[in-house]
């Protein structure tokens, strides 16, 4: 029996619940740059050079890169939510260590541990939401983690703005954001304990009764336009970690993997993390003199980014993914090149119109990113993958995103210290190059089921099947088992409606 309709279906509530990870990560992003600029932090940890500031801020991204690569394999084997919960525990422990630190080495250990946790849960949150959301709502729901990440940035900024005047002798000025991060991590752990895992993950393991129970608990309809939940009938391929990673770059999967890697890597190389982490520094460099003024300007930037994220989030299923990516990239590159030109011409001073052009341009950059690339990047990277490689491919791409994020956070204070216009020209040029590649190679996916999206890549199906057969033969599988997996891949790539109808009847009667 199909579940009764509710005003707010449980799959929406589940998506909001797991997106608390985005809120927690955003709180760290919004707070850490402000914390680095606080006299209270310098009083606790000692003065930091530009390079040490960059290393401290970016360490969470550096340590997040490695677990991101392996998190997909773990999620395929043990379940999406189990890995998300593990990541939340590590992130919360890291936040607690940072918030109780009395020396820089202890603080760095906490940031490293938080990075390990974020690497485990961030990409799998997106995978989980993509796999529980119906096609007509997938854009909105898959954009939730990024929306709450933006809300978290706003939260982090204003916690610091509210505590910055406590004085250099009061360490609670910089410890307060970590209390909030620990609370958010604990809330995410609690949600993972009560939510059902992805129905697609259960189907991937042949656990159809549990898939039916999860669909019912999540209030997912088993008829009509939601049939894309039921088209994946394959069984889990028992490959090793290295075989699974190698599969992503074989014929039939390579195109989708490279596209996901490119998107999630290059959206960070636009320079957004330089803006988010070092907004107080950017505004001070442009001519806002007092610390309170630069903090307030940073907070206002966060509020505006959150405000623009609301319509962008609600319209995620109305705008095309390709259109959003290309137009957003044009705007981002144009803003960065404009700011770089002003600094290169020596026109930016603590007085005059140029400094206001820079300040407004920083706002425009953040607004453009939050309304386009921030939302479309993670959605697209998740939805172009077939079920049996989605978690692995998305996590590898997220790992690259963490690395490029670290790189931007690491080099931005160094570039700003040596040559302000060089930083802006670098990020503007990278964003422009990204636009050209996406315009040439990015197929549209809006409004299509996860399975039907594979039709855009279906010319690789035969090669994919032969690779799977080879790997399974090496692992000792029988010919019959290999044929079952081949059929599964073909169905996943071509959305076989006949088998989907049969499975729908089976699940409905379970």
C-alpha positions as CSV (number, residue, x, y, z in Angstrom):
1,X,0.0,0.0,0.0
2,X,1.3,3.4,-0.9
3,X,1.9,5.8,2.0
4,X,-0.7,8.5,2.6
5,X,0.1,11.9,1.4
6,X,1.3,14.5,3.9
7,X,1.7,18.3,3.7
8,X,5.4,17.9,4.4
9,X,6.5,14.4,3.3
10,X,9.1,12.7,5.4
11,X,11.7,12.6,2.6
12,X,11.7,16.4,2.9
13,X,12.2,16.3,6.6
14,X,14.9,13.7,6.2
15,X,16.7,16.0,3.7
16,X,16.5,18.9,6.1
17,X,17.8,16.8,9.0
18,X,20.9,15.5,7.2
19,X,21.6,19.0,5.8
20,X,22.5,20.0,9.4
21,X,26.0,18.9,8.3
22,X,26.0,21.8,5.9
23,X,25.0,24.2,8.6
24,X,27.8,23.0,10.9
25,X,30.4,23.3,8.2
26,X,29.1,26.8,7.2
27,X,29.4,27.9,10.8
28,X,33.1,27.0,10.8
29,X,33.6,28.7,7.5
30,X,31.9,31.9,8.6
31,X,33.7,32.0,12.0
32,X,37.3,31.0,11.3
33,X,38.4,34.0,9.3
34,X,36.9,36.4,11.9
35,X,38.5,34.4,14.7
36,X,41.9,34.8,13.0
37,X,41.4,38.6,13.1
38,X,40.4,38.7,16.8
39,X,42.8,40.2,19.3
40,X,41.5,37.6,21.8
41,X,42.6,34.8,19.6
42,X,46.1,36.3,19.2
43,X,46.3,36.7,22.9
44,X,45.5,33.0,23.4
45,X,47.7,31.6,20.6
46,X,50.3,34.3,19.9
47,X,50.7,36.4,16.7
48,X,50.5,34.4,13.4
49,X,52.2,35.1,10.1
50,X,50.2,35.3,6.8
51,X,51.4,31.8,5.9
52,X,50.5,30.4,9.3
53,X,47.1,32.0,9.2
54,X,46.5,30.4,5.8
55,X,47.6,27.0,7.0
56,X,45.4,27.2,10.2
57,X,42.3,28.3,8.3
58,X,42.8,25.8,5.4
59,X,43.8,22.7,7.5
60,X,40.3,21.5,7.8
61,X,40.1,21.3,4.0
62,X,43.4,19.6,3.7
63,X,42.5,16.8,6.1
64,X,39.1,16.5,4.6
65,X,40.4,15.6,1.1
66,X,41.6,12.1,2.0
67,X,38.5,10.8,3.7
68,X,36.3,12.2,1.0
69,X,38.0,9.9,-1.5
70,X,37.3,6.8,0.6
71,X,34.0,7.8,2.1
72,X,32.1,6.7,-1.1
73,X,33.5,3.1,-0.8
74,X,32.5,3.0,2.9
75,X,29.0,4.4,2.1
76,X,28.5,1.8,-0.6
77,X,29.5,-1.0,1.8
78,X,27.9,0.1,5.1
79,X,25.3,2.6,4.2
80,X,25.1,6.4,3.5
81,X,23.9,7.4,7.0
82,X,26.4,5.3,8.9
83,X,29.3,7.2,7.3
84,X,27.5,10.5,7.7
85,X,27.1,9.7,11.4
86,X,30.8,8.8,11.8
87,X,31.8,12.0,10.1
88,X,29.5,14.0,12.4
89,X,31.1,12.4,15.5
90,X,34.6,13.3,14.3
91,X,33.6,16.8,13.3
92,X,32.0,17.4,16.7
93,X,35.1,16.1,18.5
94,X,37.3,18.3,16.5
95,X,35.1,21.4,17.2
96,X,35.3,20.5,21.0
97,X,39.1,20.3,20.8
98,X,39.3,23.7,19.0
99,X,37.0,25.4,21.5
100,X,38.9,24.2,24.5
101,X,42.4,24.9,23.1
102,X,45.1,26.9,25.0
103,X,47.9,26.5,22.4
104,X,48.1,26.6,18.6
105,X,49.2,22.9,18.2
106,X,46.0,21.7,20.1
107,X,43.9,24.0,18.0
108,X,45.5,22.6,14.8
109,X,44.7,19.0,16.0
110,X,41.1,20.0,16.4
111,X,40.9,21.5,13.0
112,X,42.5,18.4,11.4
113,X,40.0,16.1,13.2
114,X,37.1,18.3,12.2
115,X,38.3,18.1,8.6
116,X,38.4,14.3,8.7
117,X,34.7,14.3,9.8
118,X,33.6,16.9,7.2
119,X,35.3,14.8,4.5
120,X,33.3,11.8,5.5
121,X,29.8,13.4,5.8
122,X,29.6,16.3,3.3
123,X,29.6,14.4,0.0
124,X,27.5,11.5,1.4
125,X,24.8,14.0,2.6
126,X,24.4,15.1,-1.1
127,X,24.3,11.5,-2.2
128,X,21.7,10.5,0.4
129,X,19.4,13.4,-0.6
130,X,19.7,12.7,-4.3
131,X,18.7,9.1,-3.7
132,X,15.6,9.8,-1.6
133,X,14.3,12.8,-3.5
134,X,11.8,12.5,-6.3
135,X,12.9,13.9,-9.6
136,X,10.6,16.9,-9.5
137,X,12.0,18.0,-6.1
138,X,15.5,16.8,-6.4
139,X,17.0,20.2,-7.3
140,X,15.5,22.0,-4.3
141,X,16.3,19.2,-1.8
142,X,19.8,18.5,-3.1
143,X,20.5,22.2,-2.7
144,X,19.5,22.2,1.0
145,X,23.1,21.4,2.3
146,X,24.5,24.4,0.4
147,X,21.6,26.6,1.5
148,X,22.1,25.7,5.1
149,X,25.9,26.0,4.6
150,X,25.2,29.7,3.6
151,X,23.0,30.1,6.6
152,X,25.8,28.6,8.7
153,X,28.3,31.2,7.3
154,X,25.9,33.9,8.3
155,X,25.5,32.4,11.8
156,X,29.3,32.1,12.2
157,X,29.9,35.7,11.2
158,X,27.4,37.1,13.6
159,X,28.4,35.0,16.5
160,X,31.9,36.5,16.1
161,X,30.4,40.0,15.5
162,X,28.5,39.6,18.8
163,X,31.6,38.5,20.8
164,X,34.4,40.6,19.2
165,X,33.9,43.4,21.7
166,X,34.4,41.1,24.7
167,X,38.0,42.2,24.7
168,X,41.4,40.6,24.1
169,X,41.4,39.2,27.6
170,X,38.2,37.2,27.2
171,X,38.8,34.0,25.2
172,X,35.0,33.3,24.9
173,X,35.2,35.9,22.1
174,X,36.5,33.1,19.8
175,X,35.4,30.0,21.6
176,X,31.7,30.6,21.3
177,X,31.3,29.5,17.7
178,X,32.7,26.0,18.6
179,X,29.9,25.5,21.2
180,X,27.4,25.9,18.4
181,X,29.3,23.6,16.1
182,X,29.4,20.8,18.7
183,X,25.6,21.1,19.2
184,X,25.0,20.9,15.5
185,X,27.2,17.8,15.2
186,X,25.3,16.1,18.0
187,X,22.0,16.9,16.3
188,X,23.2,15.4,13.1
189,X,24.3,12.2,14.9
190,X,20.8,12.0,16.5
191,X,19.1,12.4,13.1
192,X,21.2,9.6,11.5
193,X,20.1,7.2,14.3
194,X,16.4,7.6,13.5
195,X,16.3,8.0,9.7
196,X,16.1,5.1,7.3
197,X,19.0,4.7,4.9
198,X,18.6,5.3,1.1
199,X,16.1,3.0,-0.6
200,X,18.4,2.9,-3.6
201,X,21.2,1.7,-1.4
202,X,19.0,-1.1,-0.1
203,X,18.1,-2.0,-3.7
204,X,21.8,-2.0,-4.6
205,X,22.3,-4.7,-2.0
206,X,19.3,-6.7,-3.0
207,X,17.5,-5.8,0.3
208,X,14.1,-5.1,-1.2
209,X,11.9,-5.5,1.8
210,X,14.0,-2.9,3.6
211,X,13.9,-0.7,0.5
212,X,10.1,-0.9,0.6
213,X,10.0,-0.1,4.3
214,X,12.3,2.9,3.8
215,X,10.1,4.2,0.9
216,X,7.1,3.9,3.2
217,X,8.8,5.6,6.1
218,X,10.0,8.4,3.9
219,X,6.5,8.9,2.4
220,X,7.7,8.3,-1.2
221,X,5.0,7.3,-3.6
222,X,5.4,4.1,-5.5
223,X,3.4,5.2,-8.6
224,X,3.5,7.8,-11.3
225,X,6.3,10.2,-11.7
226,X,8.2,8.8,-8.8
227,X,9.0,5.5,-10.5
228,X,12.6,6.5,-10.8
229,X,13.0,5.3,-7.3
230,X,12.3,1.8,-8.5
231,X,14.4,1.5,-11.6
232,X,17.6,0.3,-10.0
233,X,17.4,-3.5,-9.5
234,X,21.1,-4.4,-9.5
235,X,23.1,-6.1,-6.7
236,X,26.1,-4.7,-5.0
237,X,29.4,-5.4,-6.9
238,X,31.9,-6.8,-4.3
239,X,34.9,-4.9,-5.5
240,X,37.9,-3.8,-3.5
241,X,38.4,-0.2,-2.7
242,X,41.1,0.2,-5.5
243,X,39.0,-1.7,-8.0
244,X,36.1,0.5,-7.3
245,X,38.2,3.7,-7.7
246,X,39.7,2.3,-10.9
247,X,36.2,1.6,-12.3
248,X,35.4,5.3,-12.2
249,X,38.0,6.0,-14.8
250,X,37.2,3.1,-17.1
251,X,35.3,3.5,-20.4
252,X,31.6,4.1,-19.7
253,X,32.2,5.9,-16.4
254,X,35.2,8.1,-17.3
255,X,33.3,11.0,-18.8
256,X,30.9,11.4,-15.9
257,X,33.7,11.1,-13.4
258,X,35.9,13.7,-15.0
259,X,33.0,16.0,-15.4
260,X,32.1,15.7,-11.7
261,X,35.8,16.2,-10.7
262,X,36.1,19.2,-12.9
263,X,32.9,20.9,-11.6
264,X,33.5,20.4,-7.9
265,X,37.2,21.3,-8.2
266,X,36.8,24.4,-10.3
267,X,33.9,25.9,-8.4
268,X,36.3,26.3,-5.5
269,X,39.1,27.7,-7.7
270,X,36.8,30.6,-8.5
271,X,38.1,32.1,-5.2
272,X,34.9,31.9,-3.2
273,X,36.7,30.5,-0.1
274,X,39.1,33.4,-0.2
275,X,36.0,35.7,0.0
276,X,34.3,33.6,2.7
277,X,37.3,33.0,4.9
278,X,39.0,36.4,4.6
279,X,36.1,38.8,4.1
280,X,37.2,41.0,7.1
281,X,40.7,41.2,5.5
282,X,39.3,42.0,2.1
283,X,37.1,44.8,3.4
284,X,39.9,46.2,5.5
285,X,42.3,46.2,2.5
286,X,39.6,48.0,0.5
287,X,39.5,50.8,3.0
288,X,37.1,50.0,5.9
289,X,39.3,51.0,8.8
290,X,37.9,49.8,12.0
291,X,37.7,46.1,13.0
292,X,34.0,46.4,13.9
293,X,33.2,48.0,10.5
294,X,34.9,45.2,8.6
295,X,33.2,42.6,10.7
296,X,29.8,44.2,10.1
297,X,30.5,44.4,6.4
298,X,31.4,40.7,6.4
299,X,28.2,39.9,8.3
300,X,26.1,41.9,5.9
301,X,27.8,40.0,3.0
302,X,26.7,36.8,4.7
303,X,23.1,38.0,5.1
304,X,22.9,39.0,1.5
305,X,24.3,35.7,0.3
306,X,21.7,33.9,2.5
307,X,18.9,36.1,1.1
308,X,19.9,35.4,-2.5
309,X,20.1,31.7,-1.7
310,X,16.4,31.6,-0.9
311,X,15.0,32.2,-4.4
312,X,17.9,30.3,-6.0
313,X,17.2,27.4,-3.7
314,X,13.4,27.5,-4.5
315,X,14.0,27.8,-8.2
316,X,16.6,25.2,-8.5
317,X,14.2,22.9,-10.4
318,X,13.1,25.7,-12.6
319,X,16.4,26.9,-13.9
320,X,18.5,24.7,-16.1
321,X,21.7,23.3,-14.5
322,X,23.7,24.2,-17.6
323,X,22.3,27.8,-17.9
324,X,23.0,28.4,-14.2
325,X,26.5,27.2,-14.4
326,X,27.5,29.1,-17.6
327,X,25.8,32.5,-16.7
328,X,27.1,32.3,-13.1
329,X,30.6,31.7,-14.3
330,X,30.5,34.7,-16.6
331,X,29.4,36.9,-13.7
332,X,32.1,35.5,-11.3
333,X,34.9,35.9,-13.8
334,X,33.8,39.4,-14.7
335,X,33.7,40.6,-11.1
336,X,37.1,39.2,-10.2
337,X,38.8,40.7,-13.3
338,X,37.2,44.1,-12.5
339,X,38.5,44.1,-8.9
340,X,41.9,43.0,-10.1
341,X,42.0,45.8,-12.7
342,X,41.2,48.4,-10.1
343,X,44.0,47.2,-7.8
344,X,46.5,46.9,-10.7
345,X,45.8,50.5,-11.7
346,X,46.4,51.6,-8.1
347,X,43.0,53.2,-7.9
348,X,41.9,51.6,-4.6
349,X,42.5,53.9,-1.6
350,X,40.9,54.4,1.9
351,X,39.0,57.3,0.2
352,X,37.3,57.8,-3.2
353,X,34.9,55.8,-5.3
354,X,37.2,52.8,-6.2
355,X,37.1,51.3,-2.7
356,X,33.3,51.2,-2.8
357,X,33.4,49.6,-6.2
358,X,35.6,46.9,-4.7
359,X,33.4,46.4,-1.7
360,X,30.2,46.2,-3.8
361,X,31.9,43.8,-6.2
362,X,32.8,41.5,-3.4
363,X,29.2,41.5,-2.4
364,X,28.1,40.8,-6.0
365,X,30.7,38.0,-6.3
366,X,29.3,36.2,-3.2
367,X,25.7,36.7,-4.3
368,X,26.4,35.4,-7.8
369,X,28.2,32.3,-6.5
370,X,25.5,31.5,-3.9
371,X,22.7,31.7,-6.5
372,X,24.5,29.7,-9.2
373,X,27.7,27.6,-8.8
374,X,27.1,26.9,-5.1
375,X,23.8,25.1,-5.8
376,X,24.3,23.6,-9.2
377,X,27.8,22.1,-8.7
378,X,27.0,19.6,-6.0
379,X,23.6,18.7,-7.5
380,X,25.0,18.0,-10.9
381,X,28.0,16.1,-9.7
382,X,25.7,13.7,-7.8
383,X,22.9,13.2,-10.3
384,X,25.0,12.4,-13.4
385,X,26.4,9.2,-11.8
386,X,24.7,5.7,-12.0
387,X,23.6,4.2,-8.7
388,X,26.5,1.8,-8.2
389,X,29.2,4.5,-8.7
390,X,27.3,7.6,-7.4
391,X,28.8,7.6,-3.8
392,X,32.3,6.7,-4.9
393,X,32.4,9.2,-7.8
394,X,30.8,12.0,-5.8
395,X,33.2,11.5,-2.9
396,X,36.3,11.5,-5.1
397,X,35.0,14.7,-6.6
398,X,34.4,16.1,-3.2
399,X,37.9,15.2,-2.2
400,X,39.3,17.2,-5.1
401,X,37.0,20.0,-4.0
402,X,38.4,19.9,-0.5
403,X,41.9,20.0,-2.0
404,X,41.2,23.0,-4.2
405,X,39.4,24.6,-1.3
406,X,42.5,24.2,0.8
407,X,44.7,25.6,-1.9
408,X,42.6,28.7,-2.2
409,X,42.4,29.2,1.6
410,X,46.1,28.7,1.9
411,X,47.3,31.0,-0.9
412,X,44.8,33.8,-0.6
413,X,46.4,35.6,2.5
414,X,49.8,35.2,0.9
415,X,48.7,36.6,-2.4
416,X,46.8,39.5,-0.7
417,X,49.9,40.3,1.2
418,X,52.2,40.3,-1.8
419,X,49.9,41.4,-4.7
420,X,46.2,42.0,-4.3
421,X,45.5,42.2,-8.0
422,X,47.3,38.9,-8.7
423,X,44.9,37.0,-6.6
424,X,41.8,38.5,-8.3
425,X,43.3,38.0,-11.8
426,X,44.1,34.4,-11.0
427,X,40.7,33.5,-9.7
428,X,38.9,35.4,-12.5
429,X,40.9,33.6,-15.2
430,X,40.2,30.2,-13.7
431,X,36.4,31.0,-13.6
432,X,36.4,32.1,-17.2
433,X,38.2,29.0,-18.3
434,X,35.6,26.9,-16.4
435,X,32.8,28.6,-18.3
436,X,34.3,27.7,-21.6
437,X,34.7,24.0,-20.7
438,X,31.1,23.7,-19.2
439,X,29.6,25.5,-22.2
440,X,31.2,22.9,-24.5
441,X,30.7,19.6,-22.5
442,X,27.9,20.0,-19.9
443,X,24.6,18.2,-20.8
444,X,21.4,19.5,-19.2
445,X,19.8,17.2,-16.5
446,X,17.0,19.3,-15.0
447,X,13.7,17.5,-14.5
448,X,15.0,14.0,-15.5
449,X,15.1,11.0,-13.3
450,X,18.5,9.8,-12.0
451,X,18.3,6.8,-14.3
452,X,17.2,8.6,-17.4
453,X,20.0,11.0,-17.0
454,X,22.3,8.1,-17.9
455,X,21.0,8.2,-21.5
456,X,23.2,11.2,-22.1
457,X,26.2,8.9,-21.5
458,X,24.6,5.7,-22.9
459,X,27.1,5.3,-25.7
460,X,29.6,4.1,-23.1
461,X,27.4,1.3,-21.7
462,X,28.9,-1.6,-23.6
463,X,32.4,-0.7,-22.4
464,X,31.2,-0.4,-18.9
465,X,29.6,-3.8,-18.9
466,X,32.8,-5.5,-20.1
467,X,34.9,-3.8,-17.5
468,X,32.5,-5.0,-14.8
469,X,32.6,-8.5,-16.1
470,X,36.4,-8.5,-16.0
471,X,36.6,-7.2,-12.5
472,X,34.0,-9.6,-11.2
473,X,35.8,-12.5,-12.9
474,X,39.0,-11.6,-11.1
475,X,37.0,-11.5,-7.8
476,X,35.8,-15.1,-8.4
477,X,32.2,-14.5,-9.5
478,X,30.3,-17.0,-11.6
479,X,29.1,-16.3,-15.2
480,X,25.5,-16.2,-13.9
481,X,26.4,-13.5,-11.4
482,X,28.3,-11.6,-14.0
483,X,25.3,-11.6,-16.3
484,X,23.0,-10.4,-13.5
485,X,25.3,-7.4,-12.9
486,X,25.6,-6.7,-16.6
487,X,21.8,-6.5,-16.8
488,X,21.8,-4.2,-13.8
489,X,24.2,-1.8,-15.4
490,X,22.3,-1.7,-18.6
491,X,19.1,-1.0,-16.7
492,X,20.7,1.7,-14.7
493,X,22.1,3.4,-17.8
494,X,19.0,3.1,-19.9
495,X,16.1,3.3,-17.4
496,X,14.5,0.0,-18.3
497,X,10.8,0.6,-17.8
498,X,9.7,-3.1,-18.0
499,X,11.8,-4.3,-15.1
500,X,10.8,-1.2,-13.2
501,X,7.1,-2.0,-13.5
502,X,7.8,-5.5,-12.2
503,X,9.8,-4.2,-9.3
504,X,7.1,-1.7,-8.5
505,X,4.6,-4.5,-8.1
506,X,7.0,-6.5,-6.0
507,X,7.7,-3.5,-3.7
508,X,4.1,-2.5,-3.4
509,X,3.2,-6.0,-2.2
510,X,6.1,-6.3,0.2
